[in-house]
Amino acid sequence: MKALSELRLVRVGSTNAPKLQGVRAALAAFSRDVTIQGIEVESGVSDQPLGFGEIVEGARNRAERAKRGGECDLGIGYEDGLVEIPGSLESWFNIGCAAVSDGVRISLGLSSGFSYPPACWQRAVAEREPIGALFDRFWGQRRESSPDAVQLSIGNVGKLTGGALTRSEYTRHAVVCALTPLIHPDLYTGGGGKA
């Protein structure tokens, strides 16, 4: 596997601008010359993933499909979903997973988690309706009549945190965490196979 400083082309299994910005920011700390290219791929999971299993599978699928999408150094996938946290007031939290594939191995990293308002996550869990669309309608009814470009670019986590944590920064954290085996490959060899 190439060192991170030698990366030249990384494909991301999404064309979502904040996700691409997050990947770009994560890799900028290690390589100045890397080009980030977003391509549309299928996640292979529900439009509203529930549980770590579906979230991780979606991220892995996106990373592998992005890597196979053409000659590149790495494929990166990112998938959000809802995870139940028993005993918490909010019950279901949004968690993101980044997967990084070099074509042989896959490394994973997770984002922080946040809870959507109950009116959103309850319906998303019960009906598997994508929470992003549910939240957009909810937010539009409660906070604004029409979302502007700034509101769209910061993402739902940005709206809920008043811009303190944007969508691209939320993604960046997960990607950096997924890169740790590439930052220190000597520490992650001989660990019993694929991650």
C-alpha positions as CSV (number, residue, x, y, z in Angstrom):
1,M,0.0,0.0,0.0
2,K,1.2,3.5,-0.8
3,A,2.1,5.9,2.0
4,L,-0.6,8.6,2.5
5,S,1.9,11.2,1.4
6,E,2.2,9.4,-2.0
7,L,-1.6,9.3,-2.8
8,R,-2.5,10.9,-6.1
9,L,-6.1,9.8,-6.8
10,V,-8.8,8.8,-4.3
11,R,-12.3,7.9,-5.4
12,V,-15.2,8.4,-3.1
13,G,-18.4,6.4,-3.4
14,S,-20.6,9.5,-3.3
15,T,-21.1,12.8,-5.2
16,N,-22.4,14.5,-2.0
17,A,-20.4,17.8,-1.7
18,P,-20.1,17.9,2.1
19,K,-18.9,14.3,2.1
20,L,-16.3,15.1,-0.6
21,Q,-15.2,18.1,1.4
22,G,-14.8,16.0,4.5
23,V,-12.6,13.4,2.6
24,R,-10.6,16.2,1.1
25,A,-10.0,17.8,4.5
26,A,-9.0,14.4,6.0
27,L,-6.5,13.6,3.4
28,A,-5.1,17.2,3.2
29,A,-3.3,16.6,6.5
30,F,-1.3,13.8,4.8
31,S,-1.0,14.6,1.1
32,R,-0.9,17.9,-0.7
33,D,-1.2,16.5,-4.2
34,V,-4.1,14.1,-3.9
35,T,-7.1,14.5,-6.2
36,I,-10.5,13.5,-4.8
37,Q,-13.1,12.2,-7.2
38,G,-16.7,11.5,-6.3
39,I,-18.5,8.8,-8.2
40,E,-22.1,7.6,-7.8
41,V,-22.3,4.0,-6.5
42,E,-25.0,1.9,-4.8
43,S,-24.6,1.3,-1.1
44,G,-26.3,-2.1,-1.3
45,V,-28.2,-1.4,1.9
46,S,-31.6,0.2,2.8
47,D,-32.1,3.9,2.1
48,Q,-32.4,4.2,5.8
49,P,-29.8,1.9,7.4
50,L,-30.5,0.7,10.9
51,G,-27.8,-0.7,13.2
52,F,-24.0,-0.9,12.9
53,G,-24.2,-3.9,10.6
54,E,-26.1,-2.1,7.8
55,I,-24.1,1.1,8.2
56,V,-20.7,-0.7,8.0
57,E,-21.9,-2.8,5.1
58,G,-23.0,0.3,3.2
59,A,-19.7,2.1,3.8
60,R,-17.7,-1.0,2.8
61,N,-19.7,-1.5,-0.4
62,R,-19.2,2.2,-1.4
63,A,-15.5,2.0,-0.7
64,E,-15.0,-1.2,-2.7
65,R,-17.2,0.0,-5.6
66,A,-15.4,3.3,-5.7
67,K,-12.0,1.5,-5.8
68,R,-13.2,-0.7,-8.6
69,G,-14.5,2.3,-10.5
70,G,-11.2,2.9,-12.1
71,E,-7.5,3.2,-11.5
72,C,-7.0,4.9,-8.1
73,D,-4.9,4.6,-5.0
74,L,-7.8,4.3,-2.5
75,G,-11.6,3.9,-2.5
76,I,-13.5,5.6,0.3
77,G,-17.1,5.0,1.3
78,Y,-19.2,6.7,3.9
79,E,-22.6,5.7,5.2
80,D,-24.8,7.2,7.9
81,G,-27.5,5.4,9.7
82,L,-29.4,5.0,13.0
83,V,-28.2,3.0,15.9
84,E,-30.2,2.2,19.0
85,I,-28.6,3.1,22.3
86,P,-30.6,1.3,25.0
87,G,-31.3,3.2,28.1
88,S,-30.8,6.7,26.6
89,L,-33.5,9.3,26.5
90,E,-33.1,9.8,22.7
91,S,-32.9,6.0,22.0
92,W,-31.6,6.2,18.4
93,F,-28.5,8.0,17.3
94,N,-27.2,8.9,13.9
95,I,-23.7,7.4,13.4
96,G,-21.5,7.6,10.3
97,C,-19.0,5.0,9.2
98,A,-16.1,5.6,6.8
99,A,-14.4,2.7,5.0
100,V,-11.1,3.0,3.2
101,S,-10.1,0.3,0.6
102,D,-6.8,-0.2,-1.1
103,G,-8.3,-3.1,-3.1
104,V,-7.1,-5.7,-0.6
105,R,-7.9,-4.5,2.8
106,I,-10.6,-2.3,4.3
107,S,-10.2,0.0,7.3
108,L,-13.1,1.5,9.2
109,G,-13.7,4.6,11.3
110,L,-16.8,6.0,13.0
111,S,-18.1,9.5,13.4
112,S,-19.5,10.9,16.6
113,G,-23.2,10.4,17.2
114,F,-26.1,12.7,17.5
115,S,-29.9,12.3,18.0
116,Y,-32.5,13.6,15.7
117,P,-35.7,14.9,17.2
118,P,-38.0,12.0,18.2
119,A,-40.6,12.9,15.5
120,C,-38.0,12.2,12.9
121,W,-36.2,9.1,14.2
122,Q,-39.4,7.3,15.3
123,R,-40.8,7.4,11.8
124,A,-37.4,6.6,10.2
125,V,-37.1,3.5,12.4
126,A,-40.8,2.4,12.0
127,E,-41.1,3.0,8.3
128,R,-37.5,3.0,7.1
129,E,-38.1,6.4,5.5
130,P,-34.8,8.2,5.1
131,I,-34.3,10.4,8.0
132,G,-32.7,13.2,6.0
133,A,-36.0,13.8,4.1
134,L,-38.0,13.6,7.3
135,F,-35.7,16.1,9.1
136,D,-35.8,18.5,6.1
137,R,-39.6,18.6,6.3
138,F,-39.6,18.9,10.1
139,W,-36.9,21.6,10.1
140,G,-38.8,23.5,7.4
141,Q,-42.0,23.5,9.4
142,R,-40.3,24.4,12.7
143,R,-37.3,26.7,11.9
144,E,-37.4,28.0,8.3
145,S,-39.6,28.3,5.3
146,S,-37.0,27.5,2.6
147,P,-33.5,26.1,3.2
148,D,-30.8,28.3,1.7
149,A,-27.4,27.2,0.4
150,V,-25.7,27.8,3.7
151,Q,-28.2,25.6,5.6
152,L,-27.8,22.8,3.0
153,S,-24.0,22.9,3.1
154,I,-23.7,22.5,6.8
155,G,-26.0,19.4,6.8
156,N,-28.5,18.3,9.4
157,V,-25.9,18.0,12.2
158,G,-24.8,21.6,11.4
159,K,-28.4,22.8,11.7
160,L,-28.9,21.0,15.0
161,T,-25.6,22.3,16.4
162,G,-26.0,25.8,15.1
163,G,-23.1,25.3,12.8
164,A,-20.7,24.2,15.5
165,L,-20.2,20.8,13.8
166,T,-20.8,20.8,10.0
167,R,-21.5,17.8,7.8
168,S,-18.1,17.9,6.2
169,E,-16.4,18.0,9.6
170,Y,-18.5,15.2,10.8
171,T,-17.4,13.1,7.8
172,R,-13.8,14.2,8.2
173,H,-13.6,12.7,11.7
174,A,-14.7,9.3,10.5
175,V,-12.3,9.3,7.6
176,V,-9.4,10.3,9.7
177,C,-10.2,7.4,12.1
178,A,-10.4,5.0,9.2
179,L,-7.0,6.1,8.0
180,T,-5.2,5.2,11.3
181,P,-4.0,1.8,9.9
182,L,-2.5,3.6,6.9
183,I,-0.8,6.2,9.1
184,H,0.9,3.4,11.2
185,P,0.9,0.3,9.0
186,D,3.5,-1.4,11.1
187,L,1.1,-1.4,14.1
188,Y,-1.7,-3.0,12.1
189,T,0.1,-5.9,10.3
190,G,-0.3,-9.5,11.4
191,G,-3.5,-8.9,13.1
192,G,-5.3,-11.9,11.6
193,G,-6.6,-10.8,8.2
194,K,-8.9,-8.2,6.8
195,A,-10.3,-5.5,9.0
